[in-house]
């Protein structure tokens, strides 16, 4: 049985038109590799995979951002462009059903990033307000760029910066990474030959040795990671184990990710944090302040907005501003953020900034039924 669009879909389409976002049509069957490479572990494990007659990896559309961006690139469309969508997405192991509707807007190519970020949040809030009149909504804001600036200012090696940034958006993974950083584990129990190559950081020789062992034991590289990737990861892990943060730096990092304050106070709190810990965050804080002003200009209920320094979203392509809008009981109804590197990774010839959001329409419908 085909899933039917919610009965309030016409209100959403009308808002798209009011907001100058063109409704776009995206095929349900999509190439799987972009999602597997860029969507994040949480989404990757829930994708419905299949193959074409030629053996190409395909999947049922698990979200809209990547397909909308690919479609924009393939059509060589001019920028800026605002694309709206309303349609089914498919995810395994999902409470509420594997097939459900999402709606949203992707804003591509806007040079005024602060304004586009604020408009994306305002669009999401306006859409939910339109279909849920009278419901109090709460908004959580985060900023991966500020988090990365703090990691850099604390002098963390690039390997640790990358691991912590990958964990941003998952409280569980972020806490595990912080625990490992606070209490580095000892050297891995590796065979002597491999341990020696790891200790020397000789990636080429280590890769060759691993390839030989795999060949001798009949393990095909196609069955898992390639020897080069295994070698790189082993050396990276050894480098991470050698890092020791001072108690002051670790205290500052933990204090930062624990910061959760009303949006109206966030700018001052971030500046105070930088001053108290002797960190130079000028560029990141200037960008944050410009966006905060534009958000204030949108006329949103600022008392409902909270800044959470440790808040991110579990999709690998986000690069900066992120947000979620929730019901009074904490059900997340909408989520979005900025993804300035995504279109380049998908094949765009020149960098194209992007920001957007998605709304889970089945959750909205459930809230409407409860209130009826």
C-alpha positions, 0 to 999 in steps of 0.5 A, a space after each residue: 500500500 502506498 503511503 499517503 501524504 499528510 492532510 496538511 501537506 497543502 499548507 506546507 506547499 503554500 508556505 514553500 511558495 511564500 518563501 520563494 522555494 521551488 518544489 523539486 521532484 527527486 527520484 526515490 531510487 538513488 545511487 547509494 555511494 554518496 550516502 554511504 560515504 557522506 551521511 554518517 554512521 547512524 544513517 548508513 546502517 539504516 539504508 535500504 540497499 539494492 543493485 542495478 542490473 549492472 551491479 551498481 549500488 542503489 538505495 531507496 532515498 533515505 533523505 533529501 539533502 544529498 539528492 537535491 544537491 546532486 540534482 543541482 550539480 547535474 543540471 548545472 543550475 545557477 546559484 543561488 537557488 532555493 529548493 523545496 521538497 515533500 516526499 517519502 524517505 525510507 530507513 530501516 530499524 526506525 520507530 514509527 515505520 520504515 517509510 515516512 514523509 519529510 519536507 524541507 528547504 535546501 538553500 544553495 549558493 547564498 553568499 550571505 551565510 549568516 542571513 541564509 542560516 537565519 532564514 533556514 531556521 526561520 523557515 523551519 519554525 514558520 512551517 511548524 507554526 503553520 501546521 501546529 498552531 498554538 504549540 510551544 516549540 523549543 529550538 536548540 542551536 549548535 555550531 560545529 565551527 566554534 567547536 572546531 575553533 576551540 579544538 584548534 585553539 587548545 593545540 590538539 593534534 590534527 588527528 584528535 581534532 578529526 576524531 572529536 569533530 567526527 564525534 560531534 553530534 553524538 553525545 555517546 561518541 563525543 564522551 567516549 572520545 573525551 574519556 580516551 583523551 583524558 585517559 590514553 590507552 596503552 599501546 595496542 597488542 600488535 605483532 612485533 613486526 607490525 608494532 615496529 613499523 607503527 612505532 616508526 610511522 612507516 606507512 608505506 612499509 606497513 601497508 606492504 607488510 599488511 598486504 603480504 599477510 592478507 595475501 598469505 592468509 587468503 584475505 581479499 582486500 575487497 572484503 574489508 579495508 584496504 591495506 593502505 587504510 589499515 596502515 594509516 589507521 594503525 599509525 593514527 591510533 598510535 599518534 592519538 595515544 601519545 597525546 597528553 592534554 594539560 589538566 587546564 586544557 582538558 578542563 576548558 574542553 569539558 567546560 565548553 561542551 557542557 555549556 548550555 545557555 539561553 540564546 540571548 546570552 550565548 555570545 557573551 558566554 562564548 566571549 567570556 569562555 575564550 577570555 577565561 581560558 586564553 583562547 583566540 576564537 575571534 573569527 569563529 565568534 565574529 561569525 557566530 555574532 553575525 548569525 545571532 544578529 540575523 536570527 534576532 532580526 527574523 522575529 523568532 521567539 528568542 526565549 524558546 532558543 537555547 545554545 548548546 555548545 556540545 550539540 551537533 547532528 548525526 550527519 557527517 556533512 554538516 560543517 557549521 551552524 546546526 539546529 533542531 526544533 522540538 515539541 514541548 515533550 522533547 520530540 524532535 520535529 525538524 533538524 537542519 544546518 550548514 554543509 559548505 563542503 558537501 557539494 564539492 564532495 559530490 562533484 561541483 566544479 566550484 565551492 557552493 555553500 549550502 544550508 537546509 532543514 528537514 521536518 519529520 511529517 509523521 511526528 508532526 501528524 502524531 502531535 496533531 492527533 494527540 492534541 485533537 
